Amino acid sequence: MDSPLLLPYQGRHLDLPNRVVMAPMTRGRADDVTGVPHPLTKEYYAQRAGAGLIVSEGIWPEAHGKGGPGIPGLVTDAQVAGWREVTNAVHAAGGTIFAQLWHVGRMTHPLNLPGGAVPVAPSPVRIESEQIFTNAGDVDHVTPRALTAAEAEDLIAAFAAEARNAIRAGFDGVEVHGANGYLIQQFLAENTNRRTDRFGGSLTGRLRFAVEVVRAVAAEVGPERTGLRISPDNPENEIAERDPQATYRALVDAVEPLGLAYLHVIERGAYPALADLRPRWSGTLIGNFNGPEPTGRAAGEKVLAADLADLFSFGRLFISNPDLPARFATGAPLAPYDPASVYGGGAEGYTDYPSLVPQH
Ligand SMILES: Cc1cc2nc3c(=O)[nH]c(=O)nc-3n(C[C@H](O)[C@H](O)[C@H](O)COP(=O)(O)O)c2cc1C
């Protein structure tokens, strides 16, 4: 098979058997009270250990960063112990797994937060066009509370502490979630960051939170174990970026000298993020497309053949095809996933999609 997706990859910090990355995907199955991963989570990821690299679902660094029911944390000893079982299982199956560090900012609701707390954000800008899922169903968003500068500093430290916990839990590295309209992108985008202090007010100000989180995480666990995910021009979750090229060129230039494990770029929107940012990034680049349908093999192959990225991540295909790289290698058919069982619940739609191809 001469698919570029199936070639081994040796980068500055990553040595992987293939270039198929499992994209981070929230599955909402953690214990909603303790934030400990579901007992089946180890099996779920171990089934997918044939990926060159797995990026875990988003995991909160602080309970107010939790976006909805069943989202796991990486703060308490019990959470660390739960994730330790997951990383052991993935490693036993020959895989590599990074933890995604995810604070949702305004993309949550008091019903999802301890003590009914009001969500925090760079500025008090409410989501108007969508509702948010809670244990009481879909409800209107509330107006978030603006973080003080001191609270923003505390959150930077919380990301670093989460990264430390991820390594304690046996993860091979961490990915800072700077994409999809969550806290970090809320700092990057003009419509959600109306601050006038050092965390806003100018391009440098809007970049500061993202850059400081990445720096703090890299200082804590090493740049070789730190990745960053971004989604320039992605309108999801009511983000409106006036000039994504200016913002993301500057962000990439700011983190490039750190020598990170990788940059993970979701291309969605008019701005050709991969082509524009690839020449500015000397390290490993992971491409991802986020369209209405699950991204297929051909799209990933095209990106790698054009040298727009070194690795390509697939999300939805991995839900229902645990042995995705092996199916690419053998031409085995791809199974569709069931949208009804994506979030929450137990084994159904989680660990019960069969592998067609023996992985070892
Ligand atoms: C069920 C589901 C959950 C997701 N959760 C996350 C997440 O926790 N963190 C993240 O960065 N992206 C998340 N995404 C986005 C995916 O990582 C990916 O960018 C998207 O699915 C597009 O890739 P695909 O076309 O291969 O599915 C999620 C996507 C899906 C379908």
Ligand as a Chemical Component Dictionary entry (heavy atoms), coordinates in Angstrom:
data_LIG
# 
_chem_comp.id                   LIG 
_chem_comp.type                 NON-POLYMER 
_chem_comp.pdbx_formal_charge   0 
_chem_comp.three_letter_code    LIG 
# 
loop_
_chem_comp_atom.comp_id 
_chem_comp_atom.atom_id 
_chem_comp_atom.alt_atom_id 
_chem_comp_atom.type_symbol 
_chem_comp_atom.charge 
_chem_comp_atom.model_Cartn_x 
_chem_comp_atom.model_Cartn_y 
_chem_comp_atom.model_Cartn_z 
_chem_comp_atom.pdbx_ordinal 
LIG C1  C1  C 0 -18.402 13.600 18.715 1  
LIG C2  C2  C 0 -17.332 14.623 18.512 2  
LIG C3  C3  C 0 -16.682 15.173 19.596 3  
LIG C4  C4  C 0 -15.644 16.097 19.422 4  
LIG N1  N1  N 0 -14.964 16.559 20.520 5  
LIG C5  C5  C 0 -13.856 17.332 20.340 6  
LIG C6  C6  C 0 -13.017 17.652 21.445 7  
LIG O1  O1  O 0 -13.238 17.244 22.603 8  
LIG N2  N2  N 0 -11.937 18.431 21.205 9  
LIG C7  C7  C 0 -11.649 18.905 19.943 10 
LIG O2  O2  O 0 -10.658 19.607 19.766 11 
LIG N3  N3  N 0 -12.415 18.581 18.886 12 
LIG C8  C8  C 0 -13.484 17.787 19.038 13 
LIG N4  N4  N 0 -14.217 17.402 17.943 14 
LIG C9  C9  C 0 -13.772 17.777 16.582 15 
LIG C10 C10 C 0 -12.922 16.658 15.966 16 
LIG O3  O3  O 0 -11.678 16.554 16.638 17 
LIG C11 C11 C 0 -12.642 16.897 14.472 18 
LIG O4  O4  O 0 -12.003 18.144 14.310 19 
LIG C12 C12 C 0 -13.916 16.884 13.644 20 
LIG O5  O5  O 0 -14.708 15.742 13.958 21 
LIG C13 C13 C 0 -13.618 16.877 12.134 22 
LIG O6  O6  O 0 -12.909 15.701 11.753 23 
LIG P1  P1  P 0 -13.694 14.510 10.996 24 
LIG O7  O7  O 0 -14.274 15.123 9.731  25 
LIG O8  O8  O 0 -12.617 13.510 10.700 26 
LIG O9  O9  O 0 -14.737 13.999 11.911 27 
LIG C14 C14 C 0 -15.279 16.509 18.112 28 
LIG C15 C15 C 0 -15.983 15.976 17.010 29 
LIG C16 C16 C 0 -16.972 15.041 17.199 30 
LIG C17 C17 C 0 -17.650 14.443 15.971 31 
# 
loop_
_chem_comp_bond.comp_id 
_chem_comp_bond.atom_id_1 
_chem_comp_bond.atom_id_2 
_chem_comp_bond.value_order 
_chem_comp_bond.pdbx_ordinal 
LIG C1  C2  SING 1  
LIG C2  C3  SING 2  
LIG C2  C16 DOUB 3  
LIG C3  C4  DOUB 4  
LIG C4  N1  SING 5  
LIG C4  C14 SING 6  
LIG N1  C5  DOUB 7  
LIG C5  C6  SING 8  
LIG C5  C8  SING 9  
LIG C6  O1  DOUB 10 
LIG C6  N2  SING 11 
LIG N2  C7  SING 12 
LIG C7  O2  DOUB 13 
LIG C7  N3  SING 14 
LIG N3  C8  DOUB 15 
LIG C8  N4  SING 16 
LIG N4  C9  SING 17 
LIG N4  C14 SING 18 
LIG C9  C10 SING 19 
LIG C10 O3  SING 20 
LIG C10 C11 SING 21 
LIG C11 O4  SING 22 
LIG C11 C12 SING 23 
LIG C12 O5  SING 24 
LIG C12 C13 SING 25 
LIG C13 O6  SING 26 
LIG O6  P1  SING 27 
LIG P1  O7  DOUB 28 
LIG P1  O8  SING 29 
LIG P1  O9  SING 30 
LIG C14 C15 DOUB 31 
LIG C15 C16 SING 32 
LIG C16 C17 SING 33 
# 
